[in-house]
Amino acid sequence: MSLVNLTINGKAVSVPSDTKILEAAKQVNIKIPSLCHLHIDDINFNNNCASCRVCMVSVGRKLVPACGTLVKEGMVVNTNSPEALKYRKDIVELMLSDHPKDCLSCIKNGKCELQDIAAELGIRKIRFNDGEQSYSPLDASTKSIIKDHSKCILCRRCETMCNDIQTVGVLSGINRGFNTEVSTFFGVDLINTNCTFCGQCISVCPTGALSEKDNTSEVWNALSQKEKPIMVQTAPAVRVALGEEFGLEPGSISTGKMVAALKALGFDYVFDTNFAADLTIMEEANEFVNRFIKGENLPILTSCCPAWVNFMEHDYPDLLPHLSTCKSPQSMFSPIARHYFAEKILNKKPDEVVIVSIMPCVAKKYEVSREELGENGYLDTDISLTTRELARMIKEAGINLANLEEAEFDSPLGYSTGAADIFGATGGVLEAALRTAYHDITMEEAPSLDFTVVRGMDGIKEASLEIAGNTINIAAASSLGNARKLMDELRAGNCKYHIIEIMACPGGCVAGAGQPYHGGNYDKVKARTNALYEIDSTKPNRLSHHNPDIIKLYNDFLGERGGHIAHSLLHTQYYDKSDVFDKIDNNL
């Protein structure tokens, strides 16, 4: 592709001809503010929304949106001309004039991009205060996502993420003029749509218009009672992102400090979801090998990601037999904590303990509410918090994470192998499963434990492996848009794979919607990913089937892998939810 030469604020720059002014300016370290633009190199996406008009710059005698204007040979751009600055300030003031004045109590206070831009532009008062205020009722219909249109600035990032990257198609602009809003089909509540609760709309929302449902008060209440021991489990992606909320560099490994903070908050037992990730591999690898030998329901599709499971139930119910019946690590941990740790070790009834999970994901909030993930009137997991919610609790308690001495997870549900840590990155579940599946097929360890072909940020990664004379075709995909491509192939009968891992969030759980906001900056996501592989590479035990506490669990309690007890506690079923439009009709 040919290069184009232009000048930005007097600085010469040469960029490919398909580059927008906004991206060209970054090449010479010139920042142009923007609220609608969503450019994600790592998943090969660049939108052309240009709806907020905050990025207007001067080109000759005209003002143009930097995010929607291609560079041209000889172009002279001024990003801070008086005309551009005035226009930019006017636009932000107009946004603020129709925005709630509750910044101090807003969940995005201190992390709001609109707030940041207003401060940068020196806006200290709003001139436009007499106009009409837009209003829509709060949508709190789901367990995962809160939608508050009063804080929406119509940047359309959520719409772009939902439609173009995730291809779920729940959010879209409706109405016209002042009544325009980003909403659902016919304006129904999110719960009555095919929303998967992946929450990627939350990850890119610049304001508090979209947020996770806050369950911290429920956890505070649980911590204040003395009748029931309260346990907490922490997902692998949390330990490499939590530090960002306290000023640490992205990818900082905060495992020991996180454990210490949880104990300081008052949790009686601090366990590791990684223990259940090793357990997941034991069951999922066993399930794959059995299916492979029988040639039934291949490819097997991993089932750790609840948003992906929701996507399958809504859009591909005919392919549900391909999903692994294994519960997610979160949902495997809790019945083991109730029926093994509580019942056998603490001499407590399964419902006489409280179980909290700390997850990088907002879909986990929905997952814990699924009726099939519980029994006898109680759910396996009582409450699920995001990484951000945990950070808020730590700050509320006045705990300085950086100054804490590191602590260890409690035993026996706190020991894990390196295979469990990489669950948080796209391709990690598949890689961990292959390490154990190789052993199950050959009764030998794989010559290399690093299946690097499924690592990285590419949307779809594929490879073929030779195991004991068998060719096994594998694929790993992240983002539901890429999942759709693979499922369309499978539905059409053109799928060549034997095992496929899907993660709903681009990059995997490290980019989950409950993690510290990345705002489309996937360098942060890659730093978190690299930290997980660092943990894996430095652990003395990197194979799930070598976890001594997992082996003891099978010997003392579960029996054989895939056996009766294991199946009743660790496996589940899925449902056809494709009647979403019937729901909409019934609610109109």
Buried (B, 14 or more C-beta within 10 A) or exposed (E): EEEBEBBBBEEEBEBEEEBBBBBBBBEBEBEBBBBBBBBBEBBEBBBEBBBBBBBBBBBEEEBBBBBBBBBEEEBEBBBEBEBBBEBBBBBBBBBBBBBBEEBEEBBBEEBBBBBBBBEEBEBEEBEEEEEEEBEBEEBBBBBBBBBBBBBBBBBBBBBBBBBEBBBBBBBBEBEEEEEEBBBBBEBBBBBBBBBBBBBBBBBBBBBBBBBBBBBBEBBBEBBEEEEBBBBBBBBBBBBBBBBBBBEBEBBBBBBBBBBBBBBBBBBBBBBBBBBBBBBBBBBBBBBBBBBBEEEEBBBBBBBBBBBBBBBBBBBBBEBBEBBBBBBBBBBBBBBBBBBBBBBEEBEBEBBBBBBBBBBBBBBBBBBBBBEEBBBEEEBBBBBBBBBBBBBBBBEEEEBEBEEBEEBBBBEBBBBBBBBBBBBBBBBBBBBBBBBBBBBBBEEEBBEEBBBEBBBBBBBBBBBEBEBEEEEBBBBBBBBBBBBBBBBEBBEEEEBEBBBBBBBBBBBBBBBBBBBBBBBBEBEBBBBBBBBBBBBBEEBEBBBBBBBEBBEEBBEEBBEEBBEEEBBEBBBBEBEEBBEBEEBBEEEE
